[in-house]
Amino acid sequence: MAETANNKGKVAQDFVPIEEIRDGIVVLKDSTMCLILMASSLNFALKSGDEQQAIIFQFQNFLNSLDFTVQFHIESRRLDIRPYLATLEERLAKQTNDLIKIQIKEYIGFIKNFTESTSIMTKNFFVVIPYTPPLLSAAQGRGLLKGLFGKKDAAADAALQKQTFEENRSQIEQRASVVEQGLSRTGVRTIPLGTEELVELYYKIFNPGELEKPIVNQ
């Protein structure tokens, strides 16, 4: 049974295209590197007609200026209200004023009834910026020198991998800067995700069932 479980785990891992997440960069199994920006929202409907046209024009110019591909990813999830209700329950237990207790109970009941009848969604916006390193660079990053010169050059191979990674990282960060400046002209702010944030993002993507569990503050 243990062997079967291990085989299932290996099969599941084969569907995940990620090799590693390092220093805020996602490295895929085909050596492609991705940097992900989290973008702010923009209430387009509240803008005037002239403002809307200006935003569309700036966004069009931004897309036309790109000489590399980008991916826009929208994450839409049902808002988990249970941590908020747990906080209200804690305040209710500590409350000594009977009138305020009644008000808190009624408010908790209202929130429960409202969220049960209405799906409250939360949306996050991301821009995925890929960069595929040159073939020679990717091969070196995987240990080309190690195959040529043997195990004695393991330290040199590691140093080369680090240098190659930093060079490629510089290239993808330049692309991210172009995207950041272009979107800022439309009123959209962006911020790059760090390693921990990327791990959390991909964990939620590949483990959607875990979203039913409320977040516990340590």
C-alpha positions in Angstrom: 0.0 0.0 0.0 2.9 2.4 0.8 4.4 1.7 -2.6 1.1 2.5 -4.2 0.8 5.8 -2.3 4.3 6.8 -3.3 3.5 6.0 -6.9 0.4 8.2 -6.8 2.4 11.0 -5.2 5.0 10.8 -8.1 2.2 10.8 -10.7 0.6 13.9 -9.1 4.0 15.7 -9.1 4.4 15.0 -12.8 1.4 17.2 -13.5 3.0 20.2 -11.7 5.3 22.0 -14.2 7.3 23.8 -11.5 10.9 22.8 -10.9 11.5 25.3 -8.1 10.6 28.7 -6.7 13.7 30.7 -6.0 14.2 34.3 -5.0 10.8 35.3 -6.2 11.2 33.6 -9.6 9.2 30.5 -10.7 11.5 28.1 -12.6 9.5 25.6 -14.8 10.7 22.1 -15.8 11.4 23.3 -19.3 13.8 26.0 -17.8 11.3 28.8 -18.5 11.4 31.5 -15.8 8.4 33.4 -14.6 8.0 36.5 -12.6 4.5 37.3 -11.3 3.2 40.8 -10.6 0.1 41.3 -8.5 -2.0 44.1 -9.9 -4.5 46.5 -8.3 -8.1 46.7 -9.6 -9.6 49.7 -11.4 -13.2 50.7 -11.2 -13.6 51.4 -14.9 -17.4 51.9 -14.7 -17.1 54.9 -12.3 -14.8 56.8 -14.7 -16.1 59.4 -17.0 -16.3 58.8 -20.8 -13.1 60.7 -21.5 -11.3 58.9 -18.7 -12.4 55.6 -20.0 -11.1 56.4 -23.5 -7.8 57.6 -22.0 -7.4 54.3 -20.1 -8.2 52.2 -23.2 -5.7 54.3 -25.2 -3.0 53.9 -22.7 -3.6 50.2 -22.3 -3.5 49.8 -26.1 -0.2 51.6 -26.3 1.1 49.4 -23.5 0.2 46.2 -25.4 1.6 47.5 -28.6 4.9 48.4 -27.0 5.6 44.9 -25.7 8.1 42.7 -27.6 7.5 39.7 -25.3 4.5 37.8 -24.2 2.6 38.3 -20.9 -0.3 36.5 -19.4 -3.1 38.1 -17.4 -4.5 35.8 -14.7 -7.7 36.6 -12.8 -8.2 34.6 -9.6 -11.9 34.5 -8.5 -12.7 32.8 -5.3 -15.5 32.6 -2.8 -14.6 34.7 0.2 -14.1 32.6 3.4 -16.0 34.6 6.1 -15.4 32.1 8.8 -12.3 33.7 10.3 -14.2 36.9 10.6 -17.1 35.2 12.3 -14.6 33.5 14.7 -13.3 36.9 15.6 -16.8 38.2 16.4 -17.5 35.1 18.5 -14.3 35.8 20.5 -15.5 39.4 21.1 -18.9 38.2 22.1 -17.4 35.9 24.7 -15.4 38.7 26.2 -18.2 41.3 26.1 -19.8 42.2 29.5 -22.4 44.6 28.3 -25.7 42.8 27.7 -27.0 45.3 25.1 -23.8 45.0 23.1 -23.9 41.2 23.4 -27.4 41.2 21.8 -26.2 43.5 19.0 -23.2 41.3 18.3 -25.4 38.1 18.2 -27.8 39.8 15.8 -24.9 41.0 13.6 -23.4 37.4 13.5 -26.8 36.0 12.6 -27.1 38.6 9.8 -23.7 37.8 8.4 -24.3 34.1 8.4 -27.7 34.4 6.7 -26.4 36.8 4.1 -23.3 34.8 3.2 -25.4 31.6 3.0 -27.8 33.1 0.5 -25.3 35.2 -1.5 -21.9 34.2 -2.8 -19.4 36.9 -1.9 -16.4 36.6 -4.3 -13.0 38.0 -4.0 -10.8 38.7 -7.1 -7.1 39.0 -7.5 -5.3 40.1 -10.6 -1.9 38.9 -11.7 0.5 39.5 -14.6 2.7 36.5 -15.5 6.0 37.5 -17.2 7.9 34.6 -18.8 11.5 34.4 -19.9 13.0 31.5 -21.7 16.8 31.5 -21.3 19.0 30.7 -24.3 19.6 27.0 -24.9 23.3 27.1 -24.0 22.5 29.1 -20.8 19.9 26.6 -19.8 22.2 23.6 -20.4 24.9 25.2 -18.3 22.4 25.9 -15.6 21.7 22.2 -15.4 25.4 21.3 -15.0 27.0 21.1 -18.4 30.4 21.6 -17.0 29.9 18.8 -14.5 29.3 16.4 -17.4 32.4 17.7 -19.2 34.9 17.9 -16.3 33.6 15.5 -13.7 32.7 15.8 -10.1 35.9 17.7 -9.2 34.3 20.9 -10.7 31.1 20.7 -8.6 31.9 24.0 -6.9 32.6 25.7 -10.2 29.4 24.2 -11.7 27.4 25.6 -8.7 28.9 29.0 -9.2 28.1 29.0 -12.9 24.5 28.0 -12.1 24.2 30.9 -9.7 25.7 33.3 -12.2 23.4 32.1 -15.0 20.4 32.4 -12.8 21.2 36.0 -11.8 21.8 36.9 -15.4 18.5 35.5 -16.5 16.8 37.1 -13.5 18.1 40.5 -14.6 16.5 40.0 -18.0 13.1 39.1 -16.6 13.2 41.9 -14.1 13.8 44.3 -17.0 10.6 43.0 -18.6 8.8 43.4 -15.3 9.9 47.0 -15.2 8.4 47.6 -18.6 5.1 46.1 -17.6 5.0 48.0 -14.3 5.6 51.4 -16.1 3.1 50.6 -18.8 0.3 49.6 -16.5 1.0 52.5 -14.2 0.0 54.9 -17.0 -3.5 53.2 -16.9 -3.8 53.7 -13.2 -3.0 50.1 -12.3 -0.4 49.6 -9.6 1.7 46.4 -9.5 4.0 44.6 -7.1 6.1 41.5 -7.6 5.2 38.4 -5.5 8.0 37.1 -3.2 8.9 33.4 -2.8 6.5 32.8 0.1 3.6 34.5 -1.7 4.3 32.5 -4.9 4.3 29.2 -2.9 1.0 30.2 -1.3 -0.5 31.1 -4.7 0.5 27.9 -6.4 -0.5 25.8 -3.4 -4.0 27.2 -3.6 -4.1 26.6 -7.3 -3.1 23.0 -7.1 -5.0 22.3 -3.8 -8.4 24.0 -4.2 -10.0 21.8 -1.5 -7.7 23.3 1.1 -9.5 26.7 0.7 -12.4 25.3 2.8 -10.1 25.4 5.8 -10.0 28.8 7.7 -6.7 30.5 8.1 -5.4 30.1 11.6 -3.1 32.8 12.9 -0.1 31.5 14.7 
